[in-house]
Amino acid sequence: MAAPRRSVLAVAVLSMLLEEPMHAYRMQQLIKERRKDDVVNVSQRTSVYQTIQRLLRDGLAEVASVERPDNRPERTTYRITEQGRTTLHAWLTAMLSAPTPEYAEFPAALSFLPNLSPAEALAALDTRIVHLEERNSALDAEIAEVVSFLPPLFTVESEYQRTVVQAELSYVRGLVTELRAGRITWPFVDGRPVWDG
């Protein structure tokens, strides 16, 4: 049998089940309430259910109970298995210790930058700076709020995100400076880049 496939959502679900048995909707709500939806995509409840089904299939979770409250749909509560605990521990250790390639959109867009005119690239990057500044401010506020009632352990992912946002902001500002000064440029005629040869 193949090893269970690791995903951020699977780690989140197993982490929720490590606290106590719960149903899918409760897991999704807790992730949002705790603002973990900045790092775990739970916008679609179906992805939570699909992940649970995969964890059940792989023996990492199991059904704890099935209830049918008055005139309401059936509700299944899940719990983590011993194999699930072991796997969660291994996944978290691997995720913390070994960087893996992540294919983010922004570096990809940078690699194809010459498909825009220098002026279009500048306008898009100026807009990105505004969004990054807003994100940085939101993270500052979130961290300040959380540390007012919880220990710093509960802000480590937000502090990491803030550091990444600040580094990206610094990079993008520098790139914009280079583009404005004409130190980085490319020929662009009739809506497309022009290369010699």
C-alpha positions in Angstrom: 0.0 0.0 0.0 1.3 3.5 -0.9 2.3 5.9 1.9 -0.5 8.4 2.7 -0.2 11.6 0.7 0.8 14.6 2.7 -1.0 17.9 2.3 -1.5 21.1 4.3 -5.2 20.4 4.6 -4.6 16.9 5.8 -2.2 18.2 8.5 -4.8 20.7 9.6 -7.6 18.1 9.8 -5.4 15.7 11.8 -4.3 18.5 14.1 -8.0 19.3 14.7 -8.8 15.7 15.4 -5.8 15.5 17.8 -7.6 18.0 20.0 -10.8 16.1 20.1 -13.2 14.1 17.8 -15.2 16.5 15.6 -17.3 16.8 12.4 -16.1 18.4 9.2 -18.0 21.6 9.6 -16.6 22.2 13.0 -13.0 21.6 11.7 -13.6 24.2 8.9 -15.0 26.7 11.4 -12.2 26.3 13.9 -9.6 26.7 11.2 -11.3 30.0 10.2 -11.9 31.2 13.8 -8.2 30.6 14.6 -7.2 32.4 11.4 -5.4 29.4 10.1 -7.2 29.9 6.8 -4.3 32.2 5.9 -2.2 29.1 5.6 -4.8 26.4 5.0 -7.3 26.7 2.1 -10.7 25.7 3.6 -12.8 28.0 1.4 -14.5 24.9 -0.1 -16.1 22.6 2.4 -15.9 19.8 -0.2 -12.1 19.9 0.0 -12.4 19.2 3.8 -14.7 16.3 3.1 -12.5 14.9 0.4 -9.4 15.1 2.7 -11.3 13.3 5.5 -12.3 10.6 3.1 -8.7 10.1 2.1 -7.6 10.1 5.8 -10.3 7.4 6.5 -9.1 5.4 3.5 -5.5 5.6 4.6 -6.4 4.6 8.2 -5.3 7.9 9.7 -8.8 8.8 10.9 -11.9 6.9 11.7 -15.6 7.5 12.4 -16.2 8.2 16.1 -20.0 8.5 15.8 -22.9 9.2 13.5 -25.8 11.4 14.8 -29.0 12.6 13.4 -30.3 15.6 15.4 -34.0 16.4 15.1 -35.0 17.2 11.5 -31.3 17.8 10.6 -29.0 16.1 8.2 -26.9 13.2 9.6 -23.6 14.3 11.2 -20.5 12.2 11.3 -17.9 12.9 13.9 -14.3 11.7 13.2 -11.3 10.9 15.4 -7.6 10.5 14.8 -6.1 6.9 14.9 -2.8 5.9 16.4 -1.4 5.7 12.8 -2.8 9.2 12.2 -0.9 10.5 15.3 2.3 8.9 14.1 1.8 10.2 10.5 1.0 13.7 11.7 4.2 13.8 13.8 6.3 12.6 10.8 4.6 15.0 8.4 5.1 18.0 10.7 8.8 17.1 11.3 9.4 16.8 7.6 7.6 20.0 6.7 9.6 22.0 9.4 12.9 20.5 8.6 13.1 20.1 4.8 12.3 22.9 2.3 10.3 21.7 -0.7 9.8 23.5 -4.0 6.7 25.6 -4.0 5.5 26.9 -7.3 4.0 30.3 -6.5 2.5 32.6 -9.1 4.6 35.7 -8.5 8.0 34.2 -9.3 6.4 32.6 -12.4 5.0 36.0 -13.4 8.4 37.6 -12.9 10.0 35.0 -15.2 7.6 36.1 -18.0 7.7 39.8 -17.3 8.8 40.8 -20.8 5.4 39.8 -22.1 4.2 43.1 -20.7 5.5 46.4 -21.7 7.8 48.1 -19.1 5.0 50.6 -18.3 2.4 47.8 -17.8 4.9 45.9 -15.6 5.5 49.0 -13.5 1.7 49.7 -13.1 1.1 46.0 -12.0 4.1 46.1 -9.5 2.9 49.5 -8.1 -0.5 47.8 -7.4 1.3 44.9 -5.8 3.1 47.2 -3.5 -0.2 48.6 -2.3 -1.5 45.1 -1.6 1.6 44.0 0.2 1.5 47.1 2.4 -2.1 46.4 3.3 -1.3 42.7 4.0 1.7 43.8 6.2 -0.6 46.2 8.2 -3.2 43.5 8.6 -0.6 41.0 9.9 0.7 43.6 12.3 -2.8 44.1 13.7 -3.5 40.4 13.9 -0.3 39.6 15.7 -0.9 42.5 18.2 -4.4 41.3 18.9 -3.5 37.6 19.4 -0.5 38.3 21.7 -2.8 40.4 23.9 -4.5 37.2 25.1 -2.4 34.2 23.9 1.3 33.4 24.2 3.6 34.1 21.2 3.5 30.5 20.1 0.1 31.2 18.6 1.5 33.9 16.2 4.5 32.1 14.8 2.9 31.5 11.4 1.7 35.1 11.2 5.1 36.4 12.1 6.6 34.2 9.4 4.1 35.5 6.9 4.8 39.1 7.9 8.6 38.5 7.4 7.9 37.0 3.9 5.6 39.9 3.0 8.2 42.4 4.2 10.9 40.7 2.2 8.7 40.6 -0.9 7.8 44.3 -0.4 11.5 45.2 -0.2 12.2 43.3 -3.4 9.3 44.7 -5.4 10.2 48.2 -4.3 13.7 47.7 -5.5 12.6 46.2 -8.8 10.3 49.2 -9.3 13.2 51.5 -8.7 15.3 49.7 -11.2 12.5 49.8 -13.8 11.8 53.5 -13.3 15.5 54.3 -13.6 15.7 52.3 -16.9 18.4 49.9 -15.5 16.0 47.0 -16.2 14.1 47.3 -19.5 13.3 45.5 -22.7 12.1 46.4 -26.2 8.4 46.2 -26.6 6.6 47.1 -29.9 3.0 46.6 -31.0 1.9 44.7 -27.9 4.8 42.2 -27.7 8.5 42.0 -26.8 11.0 42.3 -29.6 14.2 40.3 -29.4 17.2 40.4 -31.8 17.7 37.3 -33.9 
